[in-house]
Amino acid sequence: MPGNAQNVLDQSAKEKTITLSKTAPDSLKLYPSDGNLYLLSILITNPAAYVTGVELLVSWVKSEYAVMPRSLFYKDGRSAEAEKAIAKTEMVDSQIVAKSVALEYLEKYYPQYSAVPIKPSDLDISLAKTGGPSGGLAFAIGIIELLTPEKILQGKSVAVTGIINSAGKVGSIGGVAEKILAAKKAGATLILVPQANCQDLAPNIATIPTGINVAAVSSLEEAMAALNSEDPRGCANLGA
């Protein structure tokens, strides 16, 4: 089912997602954003749980629930503790990659803000109770927004999901339809999803809520372009 939508740009929160590390140079600063950038998650049954027939029927009736084979999320025989450890490692790895690609993007497209060299170790990312690699794209965009005085989001509320690799390419994630519901509930009017997930959003498979636009992206560059587009390319433009 849909999980929480967490605003990675919120610098007034008690526990901020993106901050400067203690070793960052004094000249480095984060700029306030006038928009919201939501990282999305889903809630799934843990691998040790037994799902009853009644629970299955209720899940099929409720539109925000989805019933899927356990094998889509878990390896046979792997304990809940092992799955949790793997998810934590994937989250940490996604943060490391996001820092690297975001700083490369800034150096390429915003050299005026790179007078002082910024190292990945100058940035800290913290996100409690969430695991997996699907926050990579959101972290990268959040870093770019916070390190530039320009208002890249232009006051918009945007939700983002997608794995990102060291080349800045965006990969598919699980539970994309449920994440769109979480984005809608959070008040986002635009959601960036991996282009590779468009097959999961075909009209005969998923229903997109009214009031939210879906932009399909395959790279960090495409994601940044979608944020500045009045009519970003959606899955329907790709034949999905």
Secondary structure, 3 states (H helix, E strand, C coil): CEEEEEECCCCCCCCCCEEECCCCCCCCCCCCCCCEEEEEEECCCCCCCCCCHHHHHHHHHCCCCCCCCHHHCCCCCCCHHHHHHHHHHHHHHHHHHHHHHHHHHHHHHCHHHCCCCCCHHHEEECCCCCCCCCCHHHHHHHHHHHCCCCCCCCCCEEEECCEECCCCEEECCCCHHHHHHHHHHHCCCEEEEEHHHHHHHCCCCCCCCCCCEEEEECEHHHHHHHHCCCCCCCHHHHCC
